[in-house]
Amino acid sequence: MNQRIKELAKQADKWSDEEFHRLFLANETPDRQKLFKTKFAELIIDEVLQVIAVSDSKCYNEWDFAERDIYVEIQKHFGVEE
């Protein structure tokens, strides 16, 4: 597993642990594994969009602008808001 994926997993684990405890104290019955999976997926999607955004800033021709279209389509598909 690549180092960045490990870092994202660690962030998701920390967040899901904190969220689990917050929800538990609010008398809810949270599913920690679901919290982790959801946050981990969000972090990966954000990372992909960041990579595309950096790449998009280097657009010089019509093929390069296709990257911007991909960026927008990924956002729409996963319901990510800027």
Secondary structure in CASP SS format (residue, H / E / C, confidence):
PFRMAT SS
TARGET T0000
AUTHOR 0000-0000-0000
METHOD secondary structure of the structure
MODEL  1
M C 1.00
N C 1.00
Q H 1.00
R H 1.00
I H 1.00
K H 1.00
E H 1.00
L H 1.00
A H 1.00
K H 1.00
Q H 1.00
A H 1.00
D H 1.00
K H 1.00
W H 1.00
S H 1.00
D H 1.00
E H 1.00
E H 1.00
F H 1.00
H H 1.00
R H 1.00
L H 1.00
F H 1.00
L H 1.00
A C 1.00
N C 1.00
E C 1.00
T C 1.00
P C 1.00
D C 1.00
R H 1.00
Q H 1.00
K H 1.00
L H 1.00
F H 1.00
K H 1.00
T H 1.00
K H 1.00
F H 1.00
A H 1.00
E H 1.00
L H 1.00
I H 1.00
I H 1.00
D H 1.00
E H 1.00
V H 1.00
L H 1.00
Q H 1.00
V H 1.00
I H 1.00
A H 1.00
V H 1.00
S H 1.00
D H 1.00
S C 1.00
K C 1.00
C C 1.00
Y C 1.00
N C 1.00
E H 1.00
W H 1.00
D H 1.00
F H 1.00
A H 1.00
E H 1.00
R H 1.00
D H 1.00
I H 1.00
Y H 1.00
V H 1.00
E H 1.00
I H 1.00
Q H 1.00
K H 1.00
H H 1.00
F H 1.00
G C 1.00
V C 1.00
E C 1.00
E C 1.00
END
